């Protein structure tokens, strides 16, 4: 699992397309975008994504 923050979907698709496992046909990624409704207090200090 990779959790990305502050990067748009097209950038993530480019990054994953260059992964050596993907390039060599060993793995593939499924990209799922979520908008969390609740956040653990320890993560509350992270900046909110720009909408």
C-alpha positions as CSV (number, residue, x, y, z in Angstrom):
1,X,0.0,0.0,0.0
2,X,1.2,3.5,-0.8
3,X,-0.5,6.5,0.8
4,X,0.1,9.7,-1.1
5,X,-0.9,13.2,0.0
6,X,-0.6,16.4,-2.0
7,X,-0.1,14.7,-5.3
8,X,-2.7,14.5,-8.0
9,X,-3.9,11.2,-9.6
10,X,-2.0,11.7,-12.9
11,X,1.3,12.2,-11.0
12,X,0.6,9.0,-9.0
13,X,-0.1,7.1,-12.3
14,X,3.2,8.3,-13.7
15,X,5.1,7.3,-10.6
16,X,3.6,3.8,-10.5
17,X,4.1,3.3,-14.2
18,X,7.8,3.7,-13.7
19,X,8.0,1.2,-10.8
20,X,10.5,-1.6,-11.8
21,X,8.0,-4.3,-10.8
22,X,5.3,-2.8,-13.1
23,X,7.8,-2.2,-15.9
24,X,8.9,-5.9,-15.8
25,X,5.3,-7.2,-15.6
26,X,5.7,-8.6,-12.1
27,X,3.1,-6.3,-10.4
28,X,0.4,-3.9,-11.0
29,X,-1.2,-1.1,-9.0
30,X,-4.8,-0.3,-8.3
31,X,-5.2,3.4,-7.5
32,X,-8.1,4.3,-5.2
33,X,-8.8,7.8,-4.2
34,X,-10.5,8.4,-0.9
35,X,-11.7,11.4,1.1
36,X,-11.4,10.5,4.8
37,X,-14.3,11.5,7.0
38,X,-12.6,10.9,10.3
39,X,-9.0,11.2,11.2
40,X,-7.1,9.8,14.2
41,X,-6.0,12.6,16.5
42,X,-2.3,11.9,15.9
43,X,-2.8,12.7,12.2
44,X,-5.0,15.7,12.7
45,X,-2.0,18.1,12.4
46,X,-1.4,17.1,8.7
47,X,-2.5,19.8,6.3
48,X,-5.9,19.4,4.7
49,X,-5.9,18.7,0.9
50,X,-6.7,21.6,-1.3
51,X,-10.1,21.0,-3.0
